[in-house]
Amino acid sequence: MNKYGSVLFKGSAPYYSKYRPIYPSTLIRLLVKEFSLNGEQNLLDLGCGTGHLTIRFSDWCKRIVGIDMEPEMIEEAERLHGEVRVGDIQWFNGALEEYNHSQPYHLVTIAKAFHWMDRAKVLDELFDMVTPGGGVAIIDNYEPDKTLLPWQVKFNELVHKWYGNERKAGNSTYNHPVTPHEDILSQSKFNLEKHTLPTYEITWTIESLLGNLYSTSYGSKRFLGSDVPLFEREVREAMLEMSASGVFKEESRLSVKIGRKGLS
């Protein structure tokens, strides 16, 4: 069990599947190209959440496994997968070491989830599961020095006001890892390759801003208790003052750190 306990994303799965921004197609194209995906390879999506990214590879991989520690996330992934009815995907609720890996993987994706893991340990475990020439793709959009737009500053102020300044995470509080992902990768058995995707635009509404907040570990509705209506009213009023249309644009950028396993 990690220090955050078993309720890290409790209650957030429906919001996660509906309101989390969709990954751009440039990400899929990059990984298809870098790993020569042609429908014959196996893929593992570790920390798969509700399976949004996992399902996108169903046309490019023979067999896919999605693993997540949160039971509600896997339940939602199974529901979504049942709706789209594509791909040979197995969903597993639990830790990496608990799943019986009967076949090796050519690609392992970890999207916006690596920071929750014992990163060095996970990479060590994955190395033996990955085929030579294959690898691990760490996908993230963590930009601590990014200049926030005025509407983002206002929204964050309201979140801090109602949730407190500490970023709650399950049974604990969250602090982003000090050592960058690329340093952890470069210290592993994998060979580091770095890619930055072109900037893409995300369009937000007040509803999706709230929904995305509720999809996070720190923004769970349960932390607000009976104050949800009051919080939402204040957010709506404040955000409509920022933009009468209630629509907000954000430029976002994904980085992809690839850990490649050598052919020898």
C-alpha positions as CSV (number, residue, x, y, z in Angstrom):
1,M,0.0,0.0,0.0
2,N,1.4,3.5,-0.8
3,K,1.3,6.3,1.7
4,Y,-1.8,7.8,0.2
5,G,-4.0,4.8,1.1
6,S,-6.7,3.1,-1.0
7,V,-9.0,6.1,-1.5
8,L,-6.7,8.4,-3.5
9,F,-9.3,8.9,-6.3
10,K,-12.4,7.7,-4.5
11,G,-15.5,9.1,-6.1
12,S,-13.6,10.8,-9.0
13,A,-13.9,8.1,-11.8
14,P,-17.1,9.5,-13.4
15,Y,-15.7,13.0,-13.5
16,Y,-12.3,11.6,-14.8
17,S,-13.9,9.9,-17.7
18,K,-16.2,12.8,-18.6
19,Y,-14.1,15.9,-18.0
20,R,-10.3,15.1,-18.2
21,P,-8.9,16.6,-21.5
22,I,-8.4,14.1,-24.2
23,Y,-4.8,13.4,-25.3
24,P,-4.0,14.9,-28.7
25,S,-3.7,12.6,-31.8
26,T,-0.1,13.8,-32.1
27,L,0.8,11.7,-29.0
28,I,-0.7,8.6,-30.6
29,R,1.1,9.2,-33.9
30,L,4.5,9.8,-32.1
31,L,4.3,6.5,-30.2
32,V,3.0,4.5,-33.2
33,K,6.1,5.9,-35.2
34,E,8.6,5.5,-32.4
35,F,7.7,1.9,-31.6
36,S,6.6,0.9,-35.1
37,L,3.2,-0.3,-33.9
38,N,1.5,-2.3,-36.6
39,G,-1.2,-4.3,-34.8
40,E,1.1,-7.2,-33.8
41,Q,2.6,-5.8,-30.5
42,N,1.4,-6.0,-26.9
43,L,1.0,-2.8,-24.8
44,L,0.7,-2.2,-21.1
45,D,-0.9,1.0,-19.8
46,L,0.2,1.4,-16.2
47,G,-1.9,3.7,-14.1
48,C,-4.5,3.6,-16.9
49,G,-7.3,5.5,-15.0
50,T,-10.5,5.2,-16.9
51,G,-8.8,3.9,-20.0
52,H,-9.0,7.0,-22.3
53,L,-5.5,6.6,-23.6
54,T,-5.5,2.8,-23.4
55,I,-8.4,2.4,-25.8
56,R,-6.8,4.7,-28.4
57,F,-4.2,2.1,-29.1
58,S,-6.7,-0.7,-29.9
59,D,-6.1,-0.3,-33.7
60,W,-2.4,-0.4,-33.3
61,C,-1.7,-3.3,-30.8
62,K,-2.6,-6.9,-30.7
63,R,-3.2,-7.2,-27.0
64,I,-3.5,-4.5,-24.4
65,V,-3.5,-4.6,-20.6
66,G,-4.7,-1.6,-18.5
67,I,-3.7,-1.6,-14.8
68,D,-4.8,0.8,-12.1
69,M,-4.8,0.7,-8.3
70,E,-8.2,2.4,-8.0
71,P,-11.2,0.0,-8.4
72,E,-13.6,2.7,-9.5
73,M,-11.2,3.7,-12.3
74,I,-11.1,0.1,-13.6
75,E,-14.9,-0.2,-13.4
76,E,-15.3,2.9,-15.5
77,A,-12.7,1.7,-18.0
78,E,-14.6,-1.6,-18.4
79,R,-17.8,0.4,-18.9
80,L,-16.3,2.7,-21.6
81,H,-14.6,-0.3,-23.3
82,G,-17.9,-2.1,-23.4
83,E,-19.4,0.9,-25.1
84,V,-16.8,1.3,-27.9
85,R,-16.4,-2.5,-28.4
86,V,-12.9,-2.3,-29.9
87,G,-9.6,-4.0,-29.0
88,D,-8.5,-7.0,-27.0
89,I,-8.1,-5.2,-23.7
90,Q,-7.8,-6.7,-20.3
91,W,-8.4,-4.5,-17.2
92,F,-6.8,-5.2,-13.9
93,N,-7.3,-3.6,-10.5
94,G,-4.2,-3.8,-8.4
95,A,-0.4,-3.3,-8.4
96,L,2.0,-4.1,-11.3
97,E,3.5,-7.0,-9.4
98,E,0.1,-8.6,-8.7
99,Y,-0.8,-9.1,-12.4
100,N,0.3,-12.3,-14.0
101,H,2.2,-11.1,-17.0
102,S,2.2,-14.1,-19.4
103,Q,3.6,-12.2,-22.4
104,P,6.2,-9.4,-22.8
105,Y,5.2,-5.9,-23.9
106,H,6.7,-3.9,-26.7
107,L,5.4,-0.6,-25.2
108,V,4.5,0.4,-21.7
109,T,2.7,3.8,-21.3
110,I,2.5,5.7,-18.1
111,A,0.4,8.9,-18.6
112,K,0.3,11.5,-15.8
113,A,0.7,8.7,-13.2
114,F,4.4,8.2,-12.8
115,H,4.6,10.7,-10.0
116,W,2.4,8.5,-7.8
117,M,4.7,5.5,-8.1
118,D,8.0,4.3,-6.6
119,R,9.5,5.3,-9.9
120,A,12.9,3.5,-9.8
121,K,11.3,0.3,-8.5
122,V,8.7,0.3,-11.2
123,L,11.2,0.9,-14.0
124,D,13.3,-2.0,-12.7
125,E,10.2,-4.3,-12.7
126,L,9.2,-3.2,-16.2
127,F,12.6,-3.8,-17.8
128,D,12.3,-7.5,-17.8
129,M,8.7,-7.3,-19.1
130,V,9.7,-5.2,-22.2
131,T,10.9,-6.7,-25.5
132,P,14.3,-5.6,-26.8
133,G,13.8,-2.5,-29.0
134,G,10.6,-1.7,-27.0
135,G,10.3,0.6,-24.1
136,V,8.5,2.8,-21.6
137,A,6.8,6.1,-22.5
138,I,6.3,8.5,-19.6
139,I,3.7,11.1,-20.6
140,D,3.3,14.3,-18.6
141,N,2.4,17.9,-18.9
142,Y,3.9,19.1,-15.6
143,E,5.0,22.7,-16.1
144,P,5.8,24.2,-12.7
145,D,7.1,27.5,-14.2
146,K,4.3,28.0,-16.7
147,T,2.8,31.5,-16.5
148,L,-0.9,31.2,-15.6
149,L,-3.6,33.1,-17.4
150,P,-5.8,35.5,-15.3
151,W,-8.7,33.1,-15.3
152,Q,-6.5,30.3,-14.1
153,V,-5.2,32.4,-11.3
154,K,-8.7,33.3,-10.2
155,F,-9.9,29.6,-10.4
156,N,-6.9,28.5,-8.3
157,E,-7.6,31.2,-5.7
158,L,-11.1,29.8,-5.3
159,V,-9.8,26.2,-5.0
160,H,-7.3,27.3,-2.3
161,K,-10.0,29.2,-0.5
162,W,-12.4,26.2,-0.3
163,Y,-10.0,23.3,-0.2
164,G,-7.1,24.8,1.8
165,N,-3.5,25.4,0.7
166,E,-2.3,21.9,1.3
167,R,-2.9,19.6,-1.7
168,K,-4.7,16.6,-0.1
169,A,-4.0,13.2,-1.5
170,G,-5.9,10.2,0.0
171,N,-4.6,9.8,3.6
172,S,-1.8,12.3,3.1
173,T,-0.8,15.4,1.3
174,Y,0.9,15.6,-2.1
175,N,4.3,16.9,-3.0
176,H,5.6,16.6,-6.5
177,P,8.8,14.5,-6.8
178,V,12.0,16.6,-6.5
179,T,13.9,14.4,-9.0
180,P,12.6,14.9,-12.6
181,H,11.2,11.8,-14.4
182,E,14.0,12.0,-17.0
183,D,16.7,11.7,-14.3
184,I,15.0,8.6,-12.9
185,L,14.8,7.2,-16.4
186,S,18.5,8.0,-17.2
187,Q,19.5,6.2,-14.0
188,S,17.6,3.0,-14.9
189,K,18.5,0.2,-17.3
190,F,16.5,2.0,-20.1
191,N,18.1,4.4,-22.5
192,L,16.5,7.9,-22.3
193,E,15.0,9.7,-25.3
194,K,13.1,13.0,-24.9
195,H,10.3,14.3,-27.0
196,T,8.1,17.4,-26.7
197,L,4.8,17.5,-28.7
198,P,3.5,20.6,-30.5
199,T,1.4,22.9,-28.3
200,Y,-2.3,22.2,-28.5
201,E,-5.4,24.1,-27.3
202,I,-7.8,23.0,-24.6
203,T,-11.2,24.7,-24.4
204,W,-12.8,24.8,-21.0
205,T,-16.3,25.7,-19.8
206,I,-17.2,26.3,-16.1
207,E,-18.8,22.9,-16.0
208,S,-15.6,21.1,-17.3
209,L,-13.4,23.1,-15.0
210,L,-15.4,21.9,-12.0
211,G,-15.6,18.4,-13.4
212,N,-11.9,18.2,-14.0
213,L,-11.2,19.5,-10.5
214,Y,-13.5,16.8,-9.1
215,S,-11.6,14.2,-11.1
216,T,-8.3,14.9,-9.2
217,S,-7.1,13.4,-6.0
218,Y,-6.9,16.8,-4.3
219,G,-10.2,18.2,-5.7
220,S,-12.5,15.4,-4.7
221,K,-16.0,16.5,-3.9
222,R,-15.9,14.6,-0.6
223,F,-13.4,17.2,0.7
224,L,-16.1,19.9,0.3
225,G,-18.9,18.0,2.1
226,S,-22.1,20.0,2.2
227,D,-20.4,23.1,0.8
228,V,-20.5,21.9,-2.8
229,P,-23.4,24.2,-3.9
230,L,-21.8,27.2,-2.2
231,F,-18.4,26.5,-3.8
232,E,-19.9,26.0,-7.3
233,R,-22.0,29.2,-7.1
234,E,-19.0,31.2,-6.1
235,V,-16.9,29.7,-8.9
236,R,-19.7,30.3,-11.5
237,E,-20.1,34.0,-10.5
238,A,-16.3,34.6,-10.4
239,M,-15.6,32.9,-13.7
240,L,-18.4,34.6,-15.5
241,E,-16.9,37.9,-14.4
242,M,-13.7,36.8,-16.1
243,S,-15.5,35.8,-19.3
244,A,-19.1,36.5,-20.0
245,S,-19.2,33.5,-22.4
246,G,-18.0,31.1,-19.7
247,V,-15.5,29.7,-22.2
248,F,-11.8,29.6,-21.5
249,K,-8.8,28.6,-23.7
250,E,-5.5,27.1,-22.5
251,E,-2.4,26.3,-24.4
252,S,-1.0,22.9,-23.2
253,R,2.1,20.9,-24.0
254,L,2.9,17.3,-23.5
255,S,6.4,15.9,-22.9
256,V,7.2,12.2,-23.6
257,K,10.2,10.7,-21.9
258,I,10.9,7.3,-23.6
259,G,13.0,4.7,-21.9
260,R,14.2,2.4,-24.7
261,K,15.4,-1.1,-24.1
262,G,18.5,-2.0,-26.1
263,L,18.4,-4.8,-28.8
264,S,21.3,-6.7,-27.2
